[in-house]
Amino acid sequence: MQRSSDVFMEKREMKSLKESAEKIEKLLRLETRVVAYRRLERLDDLKEIPDLRTFNRLFTFCQLITLARVNGWTVGATKADAREGRLLDRCSRIHGLRTASEKSMAAEAASFITTWFSSLEDGMKQQKDYPRIPAGEGIVLAPLSAAAFDPDAVMIYGLPAQVMLVMCGLQKERYERFQFSFIGEGACADSLAQCYVSGKPALAVPCYGERSLGGAADDEIVIALPPAELERAVSGLEKLSSIGLGYPVRRRAAEMDLTEALGERYPGRIKTTNQ
């Protein structure tokens, strides 16, 4: 069987990505692994991925993320999972297995009237706001450090301070102002889908569903990155760590005089109280 060249990366490139994943996990002391995501055009490509696990039960997309980042599994889903009701319908329309239609959006909006919204109109506004990954034949997720495929995007879950430092690392290499959104329930679209369609880093606050059904902890947030940006983040983090601005964040009590602490961080910029 012939492999699709754009799905299976050259070993040298993949090694570099895996090394970046291991470095950022160590630098930030992450509790879970960096996750790789890939949308597949051909079902045959999914079948070639080693140690792949699929599920003959109802599951959500956010469960797949947790199985990859916590359990270390390589997991996948197909159009058949969406069509036959194993993958939750709304997940498949956000993450690359089914195309949303006016009919499907109206039905989903109506289902939210008794929970997250007070009117069908507000529910439809949310449906129209969703960034959506175009439908393919399959999707696959795995820990980036063990992935056997070229990812479209990577996801990093962590404490707010850890994810903040990912963005600081990116800015250390090249400044840009990051802007993010909260769509509400289904906020995995704010990270992965937004990153996929925009080609830019995308931070999200995991929604109620991902916390109650998918495994995201109360204190976790997530950022999705284009794979090429991971090396930039690592390089910046290493530079910040070398000057004492790494993780864990060094804290001073609110009652302290900060002259010494700020003097170390910004030499020559802080005057002592008797100067």
C-alpha positions as semicolon CSV with decimal commas, in nm:
position;residue;x (nm);y (nm);z (nm)
1;M;0,000;0,000;0,000
2;Q;0,141;0,338;-0,097
3;R;0,172;0,596;0,174
4;S;0,047;0,952;0,132
5;S;0,363;1,163;0,148
6;D;0,196;1,455;0,322
7;V;0,064;1,240;0,608
8;F;0,382;1,056;0,704
9;M;0,659;1,307;0,767
10;E;1,026;1,244;0,695
11;K;1,193;1,081;0,996
12;R;1,432;1,371;1,046
13;E;1,151;1,629;1,058
14;M;0,940;1,413;1,286
15;K;1,234;1,361;1,521
16;S;1,272;1,738;1,553
17;L;0,904;1,779;1,641
18;K;0,918;1,498;1,894
19;E;1,225;1,651;2,056
20;S;1,044;1,985;2,080
21;A;0,751;1,811;2,250
22;E;0,980;1,646;2,503
23;K;1,160;1,974;2,570
24;I;0,845;2,175;2,631
25;E;0,702;1,904;2,856
26;K;1,022;1,920;3,062
27;L;1,060;2,299;3,061
28;L;0,704;2,353;3,180
29;R;0,679;2,038;3,394
30;L;0,355;1,952;3,216
31;E;0,144;1,683;3,380
32;T;0,016;1,551;3,046
33;R;0,165;1,507;2,700
34;V;0,158;1,743;2,405
35;V;-0,107;1,610;2,163
36;A;-0,075;1,580;1,784
37;Y;-0,388;1,602;1,564
38;R;-0,425;1,512;1,198
39;R;-0,723;1,525;0,961
40;L;-0,698;1,256;0,692
41;E;-0,823;1,270;0,335
42;R;-0,790;0,894;0,285
43;L;-0,917;0,617;0,509
44;D;-0,621;0,402;0,400
45;D;-0,384;0,645;0,572
46;L;-0,559;0,585;0,903
47;K;-0,523;0,209;0,860
48;E;-0,145;0,247;0,820
49;I;-0,093;0,417;1,155
50;P;0,057;0,170;1,406
51;D;-0,102;0,089;1,743
52;L;-0,421;0,275;1,651
53;R;-0,719;0,237;1,883
54;T;-1,078;0,295;1,772
55;F;-1,401;0,263;1,966
56;N;-1,726;0,078;1,916
57;R;-1,922;0,292;2,162
58;L;-2,047;0,648;2,199
59;F;-1,756;0,887;2,252
60;T;-1,670;1,255;2,230
61;F;-1,379;1,428;2,064
62;C;-1,252;1,558;2,398
63;Q;-1,230;1,200;2,526
64;L;-0,989;1,127;2,241
65;I;-0,771;1,419;2,350
66;T;-0,755;1,287;2,705
67;L;-0,676;0,933;2,593
68;A;-0,383;1,072;2,395
69;R;-0,243;1,316;2,649
70;V;-0,305;1,116;2,968
71;N;-0,304;0,751;2,860
72;G;-0,050;0,798;2,582
73;W;-0,269;0,623;2,325
74;T;-0,292;0,675;1,950
75;V;-0,665;0,709;1,880
76;G;-0,871;0,767;1,569
77;A;-1,220;0,814;1,432
78;T;-1,376;0,795;1,087
79;K;-1,673;0,925;0,894
80;A;-1,842;0,594;0,971
81;D;-1,812;0,666;1,344
82;A;-1,991;0,995;1,285
83;R;-2,249;0,855;1,046
84;E;-2,333;0,556;1,266
85;G;-2,360;0,759;1,587
86;R;-2,048;0,649;1,775
87;L;-1,878;0,990;1,768
88;L;-2,104;1,258;1,914
89;D;-2,267;1,435;1,622
90;R;-2,165;1,789;1,710
91;C;-1,802;1,683;1,761
92;S;-1,786;1,543;1,408
93;R;-1,908;1,873;1,260
94;I;-1,638;2,076;1,434
95;H;-1,337;1,849;1,403
96;G;-1,330;1,728;1,047
97;L;-1,565;1,435;0,986
98;R;-1,899;1,586;0,880
99;T;-2,012;1,909;0,716
100;A;-2,254;2,134;0,903
101;S;-2,578;2,226;0,724
102;E;-2,852;2,476;0,803
103;K;-3,066;2,185;0,919
104;S;-2,801;2,037;1,150
105;M;-2,714;2,378;1,294
106;A;-3,081;2,456;1,363
107;A;-3,128;2,121;1,538
108;E;-2,821;2,172;1,753
109;A;-2,920;2,530;1,837
110;A;-3,264;2,408;1,943
111;S;-3,109;2,149;2,175
112;F;-2,921;2,425;2,358
113;I;-3,230;2,634;2,441
114;T;-3,286;2,433;2,760
115;T;-2,922;2,456;2,866
116;W;-2,674;2,717;2,746
117;F;-2,890;2,973;2,565
118;S;-3,227;3,137;2,613
119;S;-3,339;3,151;2,251
120;L;-3,305;2,974;1,919
121;E;-3,162;3,296;1,775
122;D;-2,872;3,295;2,022
123;G;-2,812;2,927;1,957
124;M;-2,790;2,992;1,583
125;K;-2,551;3,282;1,640
126;Q;-2,318;3,041;1,816
127;Q;-2,352;2,786;1,536
128;K;-2,253;3,049;1,279
129;D;-1,954;3,152;1,491
130;Y;-1,799;2,805;1,511
131;P;-1,467;2,764;1,329
132;R;-1,495;2,422;1,165
133;I;-1,233;2,187;1,026
134;P;-1,330;2,074;0,673
135;A;-1,466;1,720;0,654
136;G;-1,220;1,444;0,569
137;E;-1,232;1,066;0,590
138;G;-1,071;1,029;0,931
139;I;-0,891;1,196;1,221
140;V;-0,609;1,073;1,441
141;L;-0,461;1,196;1,770
142;A;-0,154;1,080;1,960
143;P;0,110;1,207;2,202
144;L;0,336;1,415;1,977
145;S;0,643;1,247;2,124
146;A;0,517;0,912;1,990
147;A;0,315;1,017;1,684
148;A;0,365;0,827;1,358
149;F;0,212;1,101;1,143
150;D;0,268;1,462;1,043
151;P;0,031;1,669;1,260
152;D;-0,187;1,954;1,136
153;A;-0,186;2,106;1,485
154;V;-0,060;2,034;1,835
155;M;-0,234;2,097;2,166
156;I;-0,079;2,179;2,501
157;Y;-0,288;2,148;2,818
158;G;-0,161;2,302;3,137
159;L;-0,208;2,536;3,426
160;P;-0,265;2,903;3,333
161;A;0,095;2,991;3,425
162;Q;0,231;2,712;3,202
163;V;0,021;2,813;2,902
164;M;0,104;3,179;2,964
165;L;0,472;3,091;2,935
166;V;0,411;2,913;2,602
167;M;0,283;3,245;2,468
168;C;0,570;3,435;2,629
169;G;0,812;3,195;2,461
170;L;0,653;3,269;2,123
171;Q;0,678;3,642;2,190
172;K;1,041;3,615;2,299
173;E;1,125;3,496;1,948
174;R;0,887;3,725;1,761
175;Y;0,640;3,963;1,921
176;E;0,275;3,953;1,828
177;R;-0,040;4,030;2,022
178;F;-0,246;3,717;2,078
179;Q;-0,623;3,748;2,072
180;F;-0,855;3,468;2,175
181;S;-1,224;3,389;2,209
182;F;-1,473;3,191;2,414
183;I;-1,759;3,045;2,213
184;G;-1,916;2,870;2,513
185;E;-2,009;2,502;2,511
186;G;-1,795;2,336;2,245
187;A;-1,497;2,557;2,325
188;C;-1,258;2,297;2,182
189;A;-1,341;2,485;1,862
190;D;-1,170;2,791;2,011
191;S;-0,840;2,603;2,031
192;L;-0,796;2,326;1,775
193;A;-1,046;2,427;1,506
194;Q;-0,950;2,794;1,530
195;C;-0,581;2,706;1,500
196;Y;-0,652;2,478;1,203
197;V;-0,849;2,735;1,003
198;S;-0,638;3,040;1,094
199;G;-0,290;2,887;1,100
200;K;-0,220;3,078;1,424
201;P;-0,187;2,991;1,793
202;A;-0,528;2,966;1,961
203;L;-0,591;2,958;2,335
204;A;-0,915;2,831;2,489
205;V;-1,085;2,782;2,822
206;P;-1,220;2,425;2,811
207;C;-1,599;2,417;2,832
208;Y;-1,830;2,246;3,082
209;G;-1,865;1,944;2,858
210;E;-1,491;1,890;2,825
211;R;-1,451;1,920;3,202
212;S;-1,745;1,694;3,293
213;L;-1,719;1,438;3,010
214;G;-1,380;1,477;2,846
215;G;-1,133;1,480;3,133
216;A;-1,010;1,842;3,143
217;A;-0,931;1,943;3,501
218;D;-1,077;2,248;3,676
219;D;-0,743;2,430;3,665
220;E;-0,647;2,347;3,304
221;I;-0,655;2,561;2,992
222;V;-0,529;2,472;2,645
223;I;-0,342;2,626;2,356
224;A;-0,330;2,485;2,003
225;L;-0,031;2,563;1,781
226;P;0,066;2,503;1,420
227;P;0,348;2,245;1,445
228;A;0,607;2,489;1,311
229;E;0,537;2,721;1,605
230;L;0,633;2,461;1,864
231;E;1,005;2,501;1,798
232;R;0,965;2,879;1,825
233;A;0,794;2,839;2,162
234;V;1,065;2,605;2,289
235;S;1,345;2,836;2,177
236;G;1,183;3,131;2,351
237;L;1,114;2,932;2,667
238;E;1,476;2,820;2,688
239;K;1,591;3,182;2,665
240;L;1,344;3,294;2,930
241;S;1,439;3,007;3,161
242;S;1,807;3,097;3,131
243;I;1,736;3,438;3,288
244;G;1,514;3,307;3,566
245;L;1,178;3,351;3,394
246;G;1,081;2,986;3,367
247;Y;0,841;2,749;3,535
248;P;0,754;2,726;3,817
249;V;0,697;3,099;3,855
250;R;0,907;3,244;4,138
251;R;0,666;3,414;4,377
252;R;0,719;3,692;4,629
253;A;0,477;3,771;4,907
254;A;0,255;4,075;4,860
255;E;0,397;4,220;5,184
256;M;0,758;4,222;5,056
257;D;0,972;4,513;4,939
258;L;1,034;4,422;4,573
259;T;1,344;4,635;4,517
260;E;1,581;4,339;4,517
261;A;1,358;4,110;4,312
262;L;1,287;4,367;4,041
263;G;1,649;4,481;4,047
264;E;1,758;4,130;3,953
265;R;1,505;4,113;3,671
266;Y;1,561;4,463;3,531
267;P;1,919;4,568;3,621
268;G;1,972;4,943;3,634
269;R;1,601;5,021;3,606
270;I;1,495;5,000;3,971
271;K;1,596;5,264;4,226
272;T;1,630;5,172;4,592
273;T;1,423;5,358;4,848
274;N;1,726;5,559;4,969
275;Q;1,847;5,666;4,621
